[in-house]
Amino acid sequence: MCQFSRQLVLQLILYFAIGHIYGKQVFKSIVGGGAVIQQKYPYYVRLHYRGEFKCGGSLVRNNAVLTAAHCVEDFSVEELSIHADTINLDDNGVVRTIKYALVPKEYDKETKNYDVAVLILSSAIPSASVITLHKTAVAVGTSCLVIGHGYTKENGVVSNQLQEIHVPVVSRKVCQHKYRGIGAITQYMMCASEPGRKDSCSGDSGGPMICNGKQAGIVSWGMGCGRVEYPSVYTDISKVHGFIEHALKLYA
C-alpha cells in the first residue's frame, strides 16, 4: 500500500472513531511554541462540547466569540460552552453557554472555504477583554502570534497549558503551489508557518492569529503539523469581515 493510501485509510479510521477529521483537512495545536504561564491573552477562549475541549476562539464582544465554522458545524448548540479567563485545561475559568451559533451560507464543509462562525453567548462576560479585528490584508512575511491548546507535535495530544508561537505569513501564491492537488487555497484563506519548526496543529482550530496587535486570521486547516512542505491555513479575517459585522449587528 502506498504512503498516500495508508494516510487516507488512517484518516478515515480516525474520522469514524472520534469525528475530529473532515476529509483531508484536520483540526489544527501549537508546534515549536512555548507555554503561556500568565494570563496575557484575555480575549482567548476555549470551546467545549459536552464538557470536552474541542477548539479555540476569541472574544470580539463581551457576549460574542469568533471561531471556525468547522468547530461547531456538527454539534448541538445546547451542548456547547465557552471557557474564558483561563490558560489551563484543568481550570474552568468563566463559563458561558451558547445562545446562537452563526455560520455563513458561503461556508463549504469539504474545502473549509469561508471557515468562520460567530457565537452569541447566553449572557455577557462583564470583565471581558476583546480583540480588535484586522480589516485589511496582512503583508507577506509579517510575524503573527498564534495561541492554542492543540498538539505540540503531529499525532500528539492536546496541551494542558496554553501555548504560543510567532509565525510569518506566507504568500497565497506560494501556499497555492504547495497545496496543488491537495486542497484549494482560496481568497478567503491565508497561510503562515516557519517550515518544519513552528506551526499550528490539531486542537488549535478556531483560535486567533494576531498580526500587528489585531486578529487577522482564524486557525482553520492544514496537512499535518510542522511539516516543511505545508504551511497552516487560516481564515482571512479581512475577507470575511462583512459576515462577522453583520452577525454581531443582528444581536447587538
N, C-alpha and C positions, 0 to 999 in steps of 0.2 A: 504493500500500500504506500503511495507516495506521501510526502510530508504534508502537502495541502489537504489530501483526503483524510489523513489522520487528524489534522487540526479541525476539519469540518465535522467529523464524527464526534470528536471530543466536545465541540461547541453544542452540538445537538443534544448530546447526553446531558450536559450541564443545563441547557435550556429546559428540558423536560424535568430535570431533577429539582432545580431551585428557581427557575424562572428569572434569572438575572442576566441572561444574554439574549439579545434580539438579533438574529441573523449573524452577520459578521461584525457588527459593532457591539462592543462590550461596555458595561458600566465602568466608568473611569474612576486611584489613590495616589498618593504623592511618592514618587521615586526620587531618591537622592536629596531629600529635603531634611529639615531639622524640626525638632519638636517645639511647639509653642507652649511655653511654660508659664505665661501670664496672659491675662485677658487683654489683648491689644487689638482684636478684630471683633468688636461687639456687634457688628452687623451680621456676622456669620451665624447660621442656624443649622441644625440637623433636622432632617425629615425622617420620621419613623412611621412604619406601618405595623399595626397590631403590636406596638411596643418595640419593634425591631428596627435598628438603624438601617436606612436604605440609601439616602442621598444627602447632599449638602444643599444649601440655599443661602439667600441673603435678604436681610430686611431692607426694603425700599420705602417702607412707610411703617408707622408703629402698629399697623394691623394688616400688613401685606408682605408677602415673601416672594422673591423671584427664584425660580428653579428651572430645571429642564422638563419638558413635556414627557419624556420617556420615564421620568421618575414617578409620575402619577397616572399614566395612561391606563394601566390595568388594575388600579387599586380603587377600592371604595372610599370615597371622601370621608365618610363617617368614621373610618378606622385609621385615618391619617392624623398625625400630630407633628408639631414642630417643637424643638427644644432650643431655647435661646440662652445667652449669657452663661455658656459653659464651654470648656475646652477639653473635656474628658468624657468618654462614653459612660463612665460609672456615675457621672453627675447628671441628674435630670435637668438642672437649671430651671429656667422659666418655661413652663409647658403651656401650649395652646392647641386646641383642636382646630380643624379647618372647616370653614363655613362654605366656601366655594373654591373650586379648582378650575381656573380658566385656561383653556388650551386653544390656540388659534386653529382655524379651519385649514390653514396652509400647512400645518404640521404633517409630515409624512413618516409614518412609523418605520417603514423599511429603510429609508435613506437617512433618517434623522434630520431632514431639512426643516428649518424653522422650529428648532427644538427649544421651545421656551414655554413656560407656564407661570401664571400669577396665582398665588394662593391668598385668599382673603381669610383672615383669622376670625375665630369665633368672638374674640374680644381683643382690644388693643393691648400692647405692652407699653405702659406709660413711660418707662425708663429707656425705651428702645433707642439705639443709635443706628441711624440708617446710612446707607451708602449712596452716593450720587452716581448717576449713570452717565457713561461716556456716549455722547450723541454723534461723535464724528469718528471716522475710521482711524485706527492706530497705525502709526508708521512702522514699517518693517524694521526689525532689529530692536524695537523698544523692549526693555526688560519689564516683565509683568509678574506680579505676585499671584500665586495660586495656593489656596489653602484647602485642607480636607482631611478626612479620616480614612481615606482609601488605602489600598495595599501599598506597602513600601517596596514591593518587588512583584513582578509578574507571577501569577499563581500563588500569591501570598495570602495574607489575612488582613482584615481591617485594622487600622491603627487606633489603639485605645486613646492615645494622646493626639490632639490636633497637630497636623504637620504643615509646613510652609516651604515653598520654593520660589525662586525667581527664574523665569524662562523667557527667552527672546521670541518675539513674533516672527514667524516665517511667512514669506510672501505666498499669496494664494496660488500664483503660477507654479512655484516650486512644489507646494503641497499637492496641487492637482497632478503634477507629474509623478510624485511619489505614490499617490493612491490610484494611478491609472490602472483600470481593470479590476479594482477592488471596491471603490466607493466614490461617489461624486462629491467633490468639494464645491459647493455652490456659493453664490454671492452672499448667502446668509450665514456663512461659516468663516472662521478664521483659524489659523494654525499656530502652534508655538511648541517649542521644546528645545532642550540642549541635548542633541542626539547622543543616545547611549549613556547619558549621565543624569539628567533631570527631566521629570515628566510627571503628568498626572496619570492615574491608573484606576482600577476597579474600586468603586466606593466613593470616588471624588465627584461623580456625576452631580450636576445641578449646582455645584459650588461656584463661587465667583472667581473670575480672573480680573485682577485690579491693575490697571495701567494708568500712570500719571495721577494716581490718587482717586481714580474713578473706576467703576465696574465697566469693563469693556467686553467681557465675554462670560459665557456660562459653560462649564465643563460638559461636553456632550459625548464624544465617542472617539475611537481610535483602534488601531491594531496593536494588541499587546501593550506593554508598559516599558518605557525607557529604551525602546528599540532604536537603533541607528537609522533604520530605513523609514520609520513612520512617525511623524510628529503627532501630537494630540490635536484633536479638532474641537473647537469651541463655537458656540453660537455667537455671532457677531451682534452685540447689543445695538450698534449704530444702524443695523439693517432691520431690526425687529422692534425698534424703539416705539414706533407708532402703535403697535399692538399693546405694548406694556402701558403706555399712557392711556390708551382707550380703556383698557381693563381697569386701571386704577380710577379713572373718572366714573366708571359705572358704579363703583362702590365708594365714592368719596365720602 
